[in-house]
Amino acid sequence: MDAVLISTKGQIVLPVAVRRALGLKPGMRVHVQVDGRKATVTPVAPAPTSSLKDIQDLLHYDGPSVPIEAMRVTDYRD
C-alpha cells in the first residue's frame, strides 16, 4: 500500500486503488474507527431517499377544494 501525506488541514487523499476497492465515489461519507494506532475506513451506507409518491402522500389534502384566487395574498401590509 502506498503512503499518503497529511495536509496542514489534516486531510489525506486515498489512492485510486483504495477508492476502487471500497467503491468510494466523490461526495460519499466514510466511517473512520481508531483502534490503538490503526484506523479503519469503512463506507457509510447512503441515507434512504424519499420517492415522489412518498412526498405526494404527505401532502394529501382531503378538505374542500379552494379556488386559486382565494389562496393569493394581495397585500402583505394589512
Order of alpha helices (4+ residues) and beta strands (2+ residues): alpha-beta-beta-alpha-alpha
